[in-house]
Amino acid sequence: MAEHQADAVVIGAGPGGYHAAIRLGQLGKKVICVDRDEAGGVCLNWGCIPTKALLHVGEIARQIAHASEIGLAAGELRVDRERVAKFKSDVVGANVNGVKMLFKANAVEFLYGEASFVSPTEIRLKKKEGGEDTIRAANVVIATGSAPVDVKAWPRNGKTIINSDDAVKLENVPKQLLVIGGGVIGLEFATVYTRLGAKVLVIEALPQILTGTDLEIGKTLGRILKKQGIEIMLSTTVGKLEPNGKGVSATFKGEGTGGQDEERQFDMALVAVGRRPVVDGLNLKAAGLATDDKGFIAVDQQLRTKVSNVFAVGDVTGAPLLAHRAMKQGVVAAEVISGSRSAAFDPVAIPNCVYTDPEVATVGLSEEDAKSKGYEVRIGKFPLAASGRARTMNETDGLIKLVGDAKTDALLGMHVVAPQAESLIGEGVIALEMGATLEDIGLSVHPHPTLTEGIMDAAEAAHGKAIHVINPKPRATATV
């Protein structure tokens, strides 16, 4: 048994953890980062990075399928599953090695193993290769992330009933795929597998996909995905999933089936009903900590738990469960540990991106949220069908929508369904952080021809001054 001493130990090497560890190293702290799996955590190994690699493959596949529309004869598409899987694995490997290189450059010691608290300043590490070590540190950062929610009624077997960790391995492409859950994860994998040749049915128990997203944006994406051949059933619940020799048999009932029980056979069923915080095995009680009824750890704006030397960042601290939120929290925690009194996590805007094809990106309040908070809203919209740049890309399905306060003209939210939406949303993030108005956005000169000028057009449309769309006629004023 070895004993390690450090200024700080970071439990978890995902986005929040490796950002905390690297920033601590930059600030001159002796830091140890531990993880039971590989550096990079879920994001780099099973989540953000590999899924985006597969989504890029799918996007290229769709472009090839539609190449004849712009005068290119590409021939029949053939998917080489093994080479696609190698591309995905190579991308993951490059990113993981990049994190390890940054650890080394910033004097971060990385250890493999299962960490648990002995006290607020002592960690027991069950090493991957066997045996135990002890780590003593003045500060601890919990960054253990989240994992797919398992549904007891549908036991995962990794072959015919799978979760998102299994889906990214791409061991085979099913002919018929059932996706349970119309959230971010379900829709992204529905896109991936549709592009690779699967026939996909998405079942969502609630009345809309992407619950919590602006309703018009969700409906716009749903319409586009259906045009692409993805079947979507809303307000429908799944009963039984039963593996058999042919794959898996599923029963479901609801609005999508006309209220009748329906049974279908699938090669595979992906259960994508959400994620849960990973705190099992940490022995939080020994550190004087506990979770709430959803399994999350409470923190303040400096990411401190109720135990002053123990911090928590990322998915274990609650929604939204997003890598970029965890990254920023990790940096803040590191700076607080290093003595900064001003460092705090209090963002005005956290963007959310859905890497379907086209993508969805949102930040700030939806139209529904703004109204529920008492705002008199001013809406500006710009359809991609009116964009010259979108036409040159042969990508005219989509929408840019701005939500503003009619009284102050302040931007409240930005919502996009479009190619490159994940990049377009950056303008909305900055605008919200700086307190910009719709007029500010409309007056800013945007480059032409680009998709970004659609943001300017949406802002101008909010004031009835758009050039590239027909503005609604002002309401007649009654006279007495």
Secondary structure, 3 states (H helix, E strand, C coil): CCEEEEEEEEECCCHHHHHHHHHHHHCCCCEEEEECCCCCHHHHHCCHHHHHHHHHHHHHHHHHHCHHHHCCCCCCCCCCHHHHHHHHHHHHHHHHHHHHHHHHHCCEEEEEEEEEEEECCEEEEEECCCCEEEEEEEEEEECCCEEECCCCCCCCCCCCEECHHHHCCCCCCCCEEEEECCCHHHHHHHHHHHHCCCEEEEECCCCCCCCCCCHHHHHHHHHHHHHCCCEEECCEEEEEEEEECCEEEEEEEEHHHCCCCEEEEECEEEECCCEEECCCCCCHHHHCCCCCCCCCCCCCCCCECCCCCEEECHHHHCCCCCHHHHHHHHHHHHHHHCCCCCCCCCCCCCCEEECCCCEEEEEECCHHHHHHCCCCEEEEEEEHHHCHHHHHCCCCCCEEEEEEECCCCEEEEEEEEECCHHHHHHHHHHHHHCCCEHHHHHHCCCCCCCCCHHHHHHHHHHCCCCCCCCCCCCCCCCCC
